[in-house]
Amino acid sequence: MNHLAHALLAGNDEGLRLGGLMGDFVRGAPDPALPPDVAAGIRLHRAIDVFTDSHPEVIAARALFDPPYRRYAGIMLDMWFDHCLARDFAQWSQLPLADFSAGVQALLRRRDALLPDGLRRFRAYMETHDLPAGYARREEVGRALRGISRRLQRPNPLDAALTVLVPLDRRLQEHFSGFFPDLHAHARAWIDGGAGAEDADRA
């Protein structure tokens, strides 16, 4: 899952949400100097990723992509599932998407001292492109995938991924609808159960 989902699935705890947003920018064990709730948010991020990768609906969605896109199906689904979530955000949050997104940006500014350098740079991109709310727009998803394409070292087809994703939208929405309630329940159970130590050091 991508930034919108990780922020939402962390619930209302600011530390968990910050850690969830940091998760893609931290490798190895969380820094012991981090506040415990932020470190727990990083572990939650990793637990969400593990659950996502092994869910039957996600596996089935990946199988929809033919080569050469199948190699990059995980990246494409992360982005498109955030698009699906953004379109139906009112189903999952009492806050309007724009307000939730503004809160995410404000959190990153407020806790700037804790941010990894990569997330600090990405925050500027988020503010320029109105993310994560902007993921509700197909063109913003396409722009983000083109940016990822440029950052990858090997040649890849992600700059044209939108031409594959849009025709699959109905089927991908069906897989998302079958998957996300399970992920939401998993994240709530993780938080309520105080889980996470077992995921702490997954790189």
Rosetta blueprint (number, residue, H / E / L):
1 M L
2 N L
3 H H
4 L H
5 A H
6 H H
7 A H
8 L H
9 L H
10 A L
11 G L
12 N L
13 D L
14 E H
15 G H
16 L H
17 R H
18 L H
19 G H
20 G H
21 L H
22 M H
23 G H
24 D H
25 F H
26 V L
27 R L
28 G L
29 A L
30 P L
31 D L
32 P L
33 A L
34 L L
35 P L
36 P H
37 D H
38 V H
39 A H
40 A H
41 G H
42 I H
43 R H
44 L H
45 H H
46 R H
47 A H
48 I H
49 D H
50 V H
51 F H
52 T H
53 D H
54 S H
55 H L
56 P H
57 E H
58 V H
59 I H
60 A H
61 A H
62 R H
63 A L
64 L L
65 F L
66 D L
67 P L
68 P L
69 Y L
70 R H
71 R H
72 Y H
73 A H
74 G H
75 I H
76 M H
77 L H
78 D H
79 M H
80 W H
81 F H
82 D H
83 H H
84 C H
85 L H
86 A H
87 R H
88 D L
89 F H
90 A H
91 Q H
92 W L
93 S L
94 Q L
95 L L
96 P L
97 L H
98 A H
99 D H
100 F H
101 S H
102 A H
103 G H
104 V H
105 Q H
106 A H
107 L H
108 L H
109 R H
110 R H
111 R L
112 D H
113 A H
114 L H
115 L L
116 P L
117 D H
118 G H
119 L H
120 R H
121 R H
122 F H
123 R H
124 A H
125 Y H
126 M H
127 E H
128 T H
129 H L
130 D L
131 L L
132 P L
133 A H
134 G H
135 Y H
136 A H
137 R L
138 R H
139 E H
140 E H
141 V H
142 G H
143 R H
144 A H
145 L H
146 R H
147 G H
148 I H
149 S H
150 R H
151 R H
152 L L
153 Q L
154 R L
155 P L
156 N L
157 P L
158 L H
159 D H
160 A H
161 A L
162 L H
163 T H
164 V H
165 L H
166 V H
167 P H
168 L H
169 D H
170 R H
171 R H
172 L H
173 Q H
174 E H
175 H H
176 F H
177 S H
178 G H
179 F H
180 F H
181 P H
182 D H
183 L H
184 H H
185 A H
186 H H
187 A H
188 R H
189 A H
190 W H
191 I H
192 D H
193 G L
194 G L
195 A L
196 G L
197 A H
198 E H
199 D H
200 A L
201 D L
202 R L
203 A L
